[in-house]
C-alpha cells in the first residue's frame, strides 16, 4: 500500500510541476495542488513518515532533519529541477539544491524553507509562506480555509485591542443570527443589488438531491446526520453583512430619543460567495470580522463616530501591524451600497504595486432607518417623527493577509512584534557529542530561567528544547514562522552571563547580558516594529506620485506606483479610467495587469484643486473636485 501511494503522490507531484511550467489555468493548478496535499496526508497516515520526492538530493546533514521529521506543507515550485546526485538518504530529505541553483552558485536552501522568491512569483510565494508558516490549512470547500493558531493569534490580538477601544466609546458586543429572510434582505434594494452576486442561499434542509451540498453547520461537529430533504417555504440567505439582520430589531427598540444612541458590535463570520479565484485571507468565501452598527439622534453624533472608528482602524494597522495607511473616503462608485459616505484605510503592497483596503467606516445617513422605520419622537417638536442617523463599520481577517504580503520576505513570514504569537524564541546551542548530561541539564535550566525572566516582563516567549532537531533546523523553522527575535544560548554564553539575540527583520546579531535580558529584548521588539513600519512607509512613499498628466499616470501605473491625481468624482469617468488603463491581457494573476481604480479620496489632500486643473481622464470635460488616490488593487 505504501509503494502504491508513493507512486500516486510522485505522479501527482509531476503533474503539478507540468501544469505550472505550462502556465495552466490557476484553477486547474489549485485543484491539482489540493489533490497532491491530500495524497501526502494519506501517505503519512499509511507509512508514518512524510513523503519525499524521488528528486530529493543529499546534502550536508549538519542541519538537516531526519526524513520522518521533514515538514512539507506546500507544493514544490514550478521551476524545481532534480539534483543530479540523489541517493534518497533519510538525512538528505530536509534539504536539496536544484540543478539551476548549483550551476548559478546560489545559496543552498532547505526544502523546509521557502522555495519561491517573492519578487519572481508572488502568488506561489504567498501560498508557500502561509502553508509552511502554519498559518492556513486548506479545506475541501473551495474558498474556505482553516485558520491555524499561528494566524488566529494575530486576530485575537487585533480583537482585544479594538474591542477595548470601542468599549471605551460605549459600544456593546452582541450576536445576531447568520440567516436572513429573503424579504428582509431585499428591503433595501440598492444595498442588496451590490451584494446579490455573492449571496449564498439555503433552499433545502438535508442533503438529498444536492449534487455537491454545502451545509451550514447546525453544530460544530464535522459529521452531520442527513435528514429527508424539505423545501423551505422561503429561501434563506447567509449574511454577507448584517444591516438587514439587525435593523428590524433596532426599529422595535427605538421609540424615543431617550432610546438612542444604540451602539452594537458583533464578532462573527460572514459569507460572500466570490466567483473570482479565492486567496486565503485576501479573498475568501467565509471570513471573520467585526461589524459595528450604530444609531444616533443627530447627524453630528453619527459623523463624529465614523471618523473616530476610522482612527481606531488606522491604529490597528500602524500601531499593531506596523503597516502605514492612507485615510480617506471612497468615491461615489466605490462607496458602500446604500450608504451616504464610506471612509477607508488604504495600505500598499510593494511587491506587486497594489493597494489593499484595510477597513471601512460607513456613514449610512437615514437611508436604512427610513427603509426599516427606525423612528423616534422629535424632542424639539412634539408629535413629529424623526429618523435615526446610522453608521456601520468593519474590519476583517484580510488584515492578516496584508501582514504577510507587506512584511514577508524570501525566508518566510516576518511577524510584527505586537501581534506575533511568539515574540522571542530561545534556542539552546553548542551541545556536542562530548557534552556531559550534567552540562546539558545546566544549559536547559539556564534557558528555562531566561524564558521565565522574559515572560515576567510581559514578553511572549518559548524555549525550543526539543532534542530531536538540530539548532540549525530550529533556526530555519522559527525564521520561516517569522518570530521577531531568536535568542541563541550556549554553554559559553552561560559562563559569560550573556546571550545572543538575532533580529528576524534584518538578521542582525547582538550580544546582551543576562541581567538586562528583559529590558534589552523589550527594546529590540520596539526597534523591530519601528523598522518594519519605516521600511513599509518608505516603500509606499517611493511609489506614490502626484501627477496631472495621463501619460505619466499610465507609465507610473505599470511601474507599480499609486497616483494622486485630480478627479471629477463621476462614476462614468471612473469606469473609463479603469478601462483605458487596463492591459489587453487583463488577468487575475499575481502581476498587476488590471486597470486602475480609485482607492480613496485622501483626507489629507496633497494640494488644493485650482480652476486651471483638469480631470486626470483626458476625455473628461468636467472639472476636478479633489485629488484621488488611484492604483491597482486587491
N, C-alpha and C positions, 0 to 999 in steps of 0.2 A: 504493500500500500504506500509506503514511504517513497519508493522509487517511482511509482506511477505519479504521485503528487509532485515529486521533484521534476519529472518530465513536463507535467502540466504547467507548473509555475515558470519553468525555463521557457517553454513555448509562448506563454502569455507575456513574459518579460520581453522576449524578442519581438513579439507583435507590437508592444507599446513603443519600443525603440523605432521600429519601422514606421509606425504611424507618425511619430514625432519627426523623424527625418524626412518623411514625405510631406510634412506640414499639413497633415489631415485636419479635417474639421475638429474644432476644440471639443464639441460634444462627443464625437467618436473617441477622441483621446481620453476624455474624462471617464467615459464608460469602460474603456479598456483598463485604465488605471484602477478603477474601483474593483474590477474583477481580479486584477493582479493582487491587490491588497488583501482581498478575501481569500484567495488561494494561499497567500503567505500565512494568513492566520490559520487556515486548515492544516497547512504543513506543520506549523509549530505545535498545534494540538495533537497531531498524529505522532510526530517524531520527538517532541520535547525540545527541539532546537530551532533556531531561526534559519530560514532558508538562505543559502549563499549561492550567488550566481557562479556558474562554471567559468565565468570570465574573471573571477576574483584572482588577484595576483598576490604573491608573497611579498612581504616587506619586513623590515626590521621589527622584531617582536617586542622591542623595548617598551613601547607604549601601547601596543595593540591588545585588544581584549580577546579572550577565547571565543571560539565560534559560537558557543551556546549563549554568550553574553552580548553579541552584536545586536544592536537595536536598529532595525531598518524600518523606518516609519513611512517613507515616501518612495515613489517610483524613481528609478535611475534616470539621469538626464539623457536627452536625445543624442548628444554628441559623445556619449561614453563609448570608448573602444576597449576591447580586451587587451590586457597586458600580455606581452609575448611570453613572459615567464609565469606560468601558472601551475602550481602543483597541488592546489587546494588544501594546503596545510591549515589546520584549525586556527593556529595563531595568526595566520595571514588574513583571516576573514574580516577583521575590522578595518583594514587599510588596503588601498590599491591605487596604482597610478596608471592613468590611461596612457596609451601609446603616444598620443599627441602631447601630453604633458611631459613625458620622458624626453621626447625629442626637443621640446622647447626649453627644457631645463626649468620648468615651472615647479614651484614648491609642492612637495608631496602632500597629499591630502587624504585624511582618513575618510573611509566610506561612511563613518558615523557623522561626519561633518556635512556642510552644505556643498553640493557639487555644481551648482549653477551660480554664475555671477549675477548679482542684482542688476548691473548695468547692461548685461547682454540679453537676458530673458527674464524680465520682471515677474511675469506670470508664473513660470516654473519655479523661480527662486522663492516667491511668496508661498507656493504650495509646499515646498520643501521645508521652509522655515517654520510654518505653523504646524506641520505634522511632526517633523523631527524635534522641534522645540516643545512638543507635547502640549500644544495649545488646543488643538482640534482633533477630533476623531470623526471620520466620515460615517454617514448614516445611510440606510437603504432607501430613504425617501429623498429624492433629488431636491437640492436647495435647503435641506435641513442638516444641521451639524451638531455634534456633541461638544459642548464646551468643557474641556478638561480643567482640573483645579488650577493649573498654571495660568490659564486665561481668565477663569471665573474670579480668581483673587483680585484681578485688576478691576473687574466690575464691582466687587464687594467694596473696594476702597473708594471708587467713584460714588457708589451708593451711599456709603457712610458720610462722605464729605458733603455731597449735595443735599442729602436728607437733613443734615444738621443746619445747613444754610436756609432751606425753605421752611423748616420748622421755626426758625428764628423770625420768619415773616408771619407766622400764624397759620401756615399751611398744615393740613392734617392728612394722614395717609388713610386710604380706604381700598376697597376692592369691588369692582363691578363684574358681572358675568362676561364671558368671552363671546357669547352668542347674541346676535342682533336679529330681530324680526325684519322681514323684507319691508314691511310698512314703515318701521322706524328708520331703517337705513335710507329709504327713499324720500324721507320728509324734506331733507334739504337737497334739492335736485342738483344745484351747482356743485355741492360738496361730493356727492356720490358719483357724479359724472367723471371726476378726476380719478377716483379710486376704482371705478367699475371694472376695468380690465384685470385688476389684481384681487378682487374679492373672491374668497373661497366660500362655496355654498355647501351646506349639508342638506341633502334631499331625501335620504332614507336612513332608517335605523337598521343596524345589522349589516352584514357583508354580502348577502346573497345578491346575485345578478350583477355584481360590480366586477368588471374585468380586473382592475387593479385598485381596490378600495383604499382610500386614505382615511383612517379612523381618527376621530377626535377623542383623545383619551378620556374615558369615564373615571379611571383611576390612574395611578402612576405605574401600574403593573405593565409588563411587556406582553402578557398574553391576555387576549380578550375572548370571552366566550361568545361565539356567534349566536345571534337570535334570528328569528324569521324576519325577513325584510318587510318593513312597513313604510309606505309612502307617507311623508309628513304632510299635514293639511296645508302648510305654508312653508316654503323654503326658508331655512335659517342661515344667516351669514356668520362667518367667524370674523371678529373685529379686525379691520385694517387700522382703525383708530377709534376712539370711544366717544366722540362728541354725541353721536346719535344714541349711544347706550346710556349715557349719564344725564343728558339734559331733560328727558321726560321726568326724571326724579327731581331735578332742580326746580321744574315748574310746580311740582307738588309742595316742595319745601319753602318756596318763596311766596309769601303773601303780603308782607310789609317790608318797608325799607330796613326795619329792625332785624329782618332775617338775613340781611346782607352785611358784609360780603360772605360768599361761600368760596372757600379756597381748599380744594381737594387735590390729592395726588395719588396715583397708584403705580406700583412697580409690577410689571406684568410682561407678558409676551403678546405680540400681535402677528397676524399672518397677512402677507401680501404676496399673492401667487404670481411672482415675477416670471415673465416668459423669456427674459434675457438670460445669458449664461450666468448661473449663480456663482458667487465668490464668497467664501467664508468671511464673516464679519461685514464685508463691504456691500454685498447684495445677496440677501438670503430670503427664503420664503417665510421663515419664522425667525423673529429676533426679540431679544429682551430690550426693554426700555422703561423709562418713567414717563408718564404723561400727567401734566398738571392741568386742571380745569378750574377757572375762577369766574365768579360773577360779582359785579360791583354795582353800586347805585349810580356812580358817576364815571364819566369818561376819564377824568383826571386820574382817579384811582387805578383804573384799568391800564392806562398808558404808563403810569409810574411802575406798575408791576412788570409790564412787558420788558422794560429796559433794565430793571433790577435783575430779573431772571437771566436776561442776556449777559449781564455782567458776571453772574454766577457761572454760566456756561463757559465764558472766557476764562474764568479762574480754574475750572476743571481742566481745560486744555493747557493753560500756561503754567499754573501752579502745580498741578498734579502730573500731567503728561509731558511737560516740557515742550509743548507744541505751540508756536506763535499763531495767533488767529487774527483775521481782519473782521471787525464787527460792522455789520451793515444791514440794509433791508433789501428784500427781494423786489425785483421788478414786477410789474403787473402780470406778466406772463408766468413768472416763477413763484408767485406768492401762493400761500395755502388756499386751496379751493374753498370758497365760502367765507373767507376772512377779508378784513379790510386792509391789513398790513401784516407782513411777515418779516421779522428780524432774524438775523442768522450770524453764526460764527463760521468763517471760511478758512480752511487750512490749505497748505500747498505741499504736494508730493513731488519732490525734485526729480526723482529717478525717471518719471515719465511725463513730467510737466503738467500734471492735472491738479485742479482744485478739488477739495473734498469738503462737503458740507458737514460741519461738526455738530450743530444743534440748532434748533429753531424755536423762537418765541413769537406766537401769533396774537395779534390784536384782532378779535373777531367782530368788534363793534356790537351792533344789536341784531345782526343777521340771524344768528341761531336763536336768540331769545324771542324774536318775532315768529320764527318757524315753530318753536316749541312752547310758545306762550309763557315765557318766564317774565312775569309782570308783577309789579307791586304798586301800592297806592303812593302817589307822589306826595311827599311830606310838605311840599310848598303849595300844593293846590288840591284841596280836599275833593275827593271823588274822581280825580284824574288818574288814569293808569299810566305807568311808565315802564319801559322795557329795560332790562338789565344790560349792562355792558360786560362783555365776556372776553376772556383770554384762554388760549391753550398753549402748552409748551412741552417740548420733548427732547430727550437725549437718549441715544441707543448704544448698543454694543458695537456699532460701527466705529466708535471711538477706539476700540481695541485694534481694529484693522488699521486705523490711522497711526497708532503707535508702532505697529510692525512695519508699515510702509515707510514711515518718515525716519525712524531711528535705526532700523535693522541694517545689517551690513553683510558682507560676503561670508562672515563667520557664523551668522545666525541672528538671533534676537539681541536687541540692546534695550534692556528694561530701564525706564525712568525710575530712579530710586524710590520715589514716594508711592508708587503703585506696584513695585516688584513684590511678588510673594515672598522671596528671599532677597534681602539686601546684601548680605555677606555670606559667603560660603568658606568654611575653614577646611583646608586640606592638609593632613599630615604628610610630610615628605621626608626623604633621607633614610628610610628604612631599607636596609640591605640584608643579604643572606647572613651577614655576620652580626647583625643587631640582636642583642640578647632579648629574651622575653621581658626582663626587668626594665631595660631601656625603652622597649616598645611600649610597655604599660605606662611608664612615666610620660612618654610623649603623648599618648592618648589622654592621660589625665590632664596634661597641660593644655591640650586642645579643648577639652571639656570646660576647664576653668576659664579659658579665653571666651568660649561660647557663652558661659554663664555671665561673664562680665559685660559682654556686648548686649546680651538680652536685657540685662538690668538697666542698660542705658536706653532701652526702647528700640533697639535695632533688631530687625527680623533676621535671625542668623541660624545657621545649621552647620554641624560638623559632619563631614562625609568620612565616616570611619570604616566604611565597607572595605574588607581586606581582600576581596576577590577582583578588585580593579586597581590598576596601577595609578600613581599620581597623574601621569600624562593623560590617561584615559579620562580621569575626573576633570582635569583642566579643560579638555575638549568638550566634555559633556555640559559642564556648567557655563562655559563660554557660549556654547550654542544656545543655551536657555536664557542667556542674557543677564545673569546675576551681576549687579553693578560692581561689587568688589570681591575679589578672591584673595583669601589670606593663606599664604604658604608658611607652614610652621614645621621645622625640623629639629633634630637633637641639638645642632649647633646654635640655632636660634634660641632654643630654650636655655642653653647655657649662658648666652649673652643677654637674656631677658628681652629679646626682640622678636619681631615677626615681619614678614614681607607682604605688602599689600599690592595687588595688581588691579588696575582700573580696566573695566570691560570696554569702555568707550574709546580709550586711547591706547591701551596696552602698557601704559607707563607703570613702572615698578618703583616702590619706595619702601624704605625700612623705617620701622617705628618701634618705640619702646613699649613693652607690655603694660607698663604702668600708665601709659597715655592712650591705650587701645580704644577706649570708649570715645574719648574726645576726638582722636585723630580719625577714626572711622566715620564719626558723625560729620566731621568737616569734609572728608573725602566724598561722602554721599551728596552733600550740598554742592561741592565743586562739580561733581558729575552732572547733577541736574542743571546747573548753570551752563555748563559746557554744551550739553545736549540742546538746550534752548537756544543758546547763542549760535551754534552751528546750524540749526534748522532755520533760524531767523536770517542768518547771513545767506544761506542758500536761497531762501524765498526772495529776499530783497535784491539779490543779484540777478533774479529772473523776474523782476517786477519793473515795468516801464510805463511811463506816462507818454502816450502818443495820440496825435490828432490826425495822423496820416494812415490811410488804408493800406498802402504798400508796406509800410513799416509794421503795421498791425499784423499782416499776413506773414511777413518774414519772421518776426519775433514769435508768433504762434508756433511756427514749425521748429523753432529753436527752444521749445519748452518754456516759453515765457507766459506770464499772465499780464494783461494790459489794462491800464486805466485810461479810458477814452470817453470823450463827450458823447452823450447818447440822448435821444429824444424820448425814450421810455415807451414807445409804441410797440405793441405785440407783433404787428406785421413786419415792422422794421427789424425786430429781434429775430424773427424767423428767417428773414432774408440774410442777416449777418451770419447766422448759423449755416445756412445753405451755401452761401458764397465762400465761406472759409473752410468748408469740408473738402477732404480729398475725394478723388473719384473712387478710390478703393476703400471707402469707409468700412471699418470693421470694428469689432469689439475686442480686438486683440490687445496685447499689452502695450503696444505703441499708441501714441496719441494721434489717431487719424480722423476722429470725428470733428465736426465743426465747432467753432467757439460759441459758448453760451454765456449769458450774464451770470456771474457768481453772486454779486451783490452790488448795491449802491453804498459804498463805504460811508459810515457816519462821519469819519474824518476825511473830508474832500481834499485832494492834492492842491487844488486852487479853484477860485471862483470861475463859473462859466460866464463868458463875456459875449456880447451881442455879435461879435465878428466870428465866433466859433461855429463850426458845422458839425452835424452828427457824424459819427465815425463811418456810418454806411454811406458810401459815395453816391448812392442813388436816392438817398433820403432828402426830402425838401424841408422837413420840419426842423425847427431849432432845438438844439440840445437843452436839457433841463439840468443835468448833473453829470459828473464823471461816474462811469460804471466800470466795475471790475469784470473783465471778460477772460475766458480761458476754456480749455478743455477740462472736463470734469468726470467724476465717477457718477 
